[in-house]
Amino acid sequence: MNRTLYRREPGPLPELAHQTTRPVHDEDDAALAALMERAYAGTIDEQLGGNSDGAIEIANWRPHAVPDASFVIHQDGLVAASLISRHGNDFWLGYVITHPDWKGRGLGTAVVAASLQALDAPVLAAVTDGNTPSERLLATLGFTLVPR
C-alpha cells in the first residue's frame, strides 16, 4: 500500500472541545495493543506494520517512543491514543488509535493535539492512501502534504 507524507510545523492549534488526556505509561502497553487491534480491525490499516498483532506493533514502537509526547484518553479503559516516535532528528506521529465505539467524538484529534503541544517541534505523519479519517484529522490540526 502507498502512503502519503504529511508535516506540521510548530504553532498554535485550533480551538478544540476539551478532553482529559494523560501521557502513556509503560503499563498501558497491553491495553494499547488490544485497542489497536480493535480499532484497526476491518480498516485499510488492519495489517498494521505487516501484521495484525497489536502487541508486536507496540513492542516495535517502544524503542523509538517519546512517552512524554504520547497521550491516551481513558474512559473505563483506553479509548484513544496518539503514539509519537523519534527517528534521528524527526518526530513521527506513529499511531492514532480510537476505539470503534468512540469514533466521531474528537478523541483522536484531542490526543494528537496533546502530542503536538507537548512537542512544539515539527512532526511527520505517513498515512495509508485512502485513509480519509486520518487525512481529515491531520488537516484539522494543520498538517500539510509533503510533495513527493
N, C-alpha and C positions, 0 to 999 in steps of 0.2 A: 504494500500500500504506500502511496505517496503521502508526504507530509508537507505542510506549508509552515514556513517560519515566520514568527511574529516577534516584535521587540517593543518594549515600553521603556521610555526614559523616565527618570525620577521626576516627580512633580505632584501637584495636587490631584486628589481623587474626586470623582463626582460624589454628590450627596447620596448616601445610601441609607436604607432603613437599618436601624441598629440591630445587631445580632451579637450575642455574647460568644466570643471566641476565646480560646486559650491555646498556648503553644503545645505542640506534640510532645509527648513523653515517651521514653523507651518502652514503658509498659503498655502503650497503645498499639504496639505492632500487630498483635493477633487480631484486635478489633479492626485495625486499618486493613489488614489482609481480607477479613471477612466482608467489610464494607466495600472494598474494591471489587471483589468477586461478584457481589450482589449488584453493585451499581453498573458494572460493565457488561453483565450477562445480557446477551441479545442485542448488543450495540455494535457499532462499527469497530470499537476498540476492545471487543471481547477477548481477543487473543493477547491483549496487553503487550508485553515485550516479547512476544513469540510464544507465550503460553497462557494458560488461564488460571494460574496458581498465584493468588494474591500474596501468599507468604514468600514466594520466590521474588516477586516484584519488590516487596518491602525490604527484604534482605539485600537485594541488589541496590536499592536506593540508599540504604543506611550508610555505606562508606563515604558517600558524597553528600549526605544530608546536611541541611542547615536547619537544625531543630528550632533555633530562636526565630526563624522566619517561616516556619511551617506551622499551620494552625488547624484546629478542629473545632467543630461545634458538637456539643454533647446534649442530647435530649433523650434521656432514658437509653443511652447508648450513643455511639458515634453516628452522626447523620451526615456530616460533611467534613472534607479535609482539603487542604492546599499543601502540597509537599514540594518544597524547594530543595534543589541540589546545587552544588557548585562544582564546576569542571574547569580547571585552570582559573582564569580570572572572571569567568562568566557564571552568573546566576541563572538557573533554569527553573521554570515552573514545570516540574516533572509530572505532577498529577493533580487534577481537580476531581474530587470524588464526592458525589452526592447520592445518598440513599434514594432509590426509586420512589419511595413513598413521600419523600420530602422535596422532590424536584419542583421547580417553578416558584419557589418561595424566596429566591435571592440568597440562599445559603452558600452556594458555590461562589457567587460574586463577593459575599461577605468574607469568606476565608481567604480568597485571593487578595482582596483589598487589604486585609490584615497583614498578609505576607509582604505586599508592596510597601506598606507603611513601615514595617519593621526593617526592610532592606534599605530603602531610599537610595537605590542603585539601579542601573539598567537591568532588565530581566528579559530573557528569551523564552519563547514557548514554541514547540513544534506540535501542530495539530494535524491529525489524520484528515486527509481530504474528504469532505462530506460530513464532517462532524460539526454540523450547523450550531448546536447549542454552545459548543466551546468557542466557535468563531464569534458568536454574539456576545458571550461573556467577555472575551478579550477586547472586542470593540468597545463595549460599555466602559471598560477600565482604561481605555486609551492606548491599547497595543496597536501597532501598525504593521502592515505586511512588509516583510523584508524581501526586496526584489531578488529573484533567482539569478 
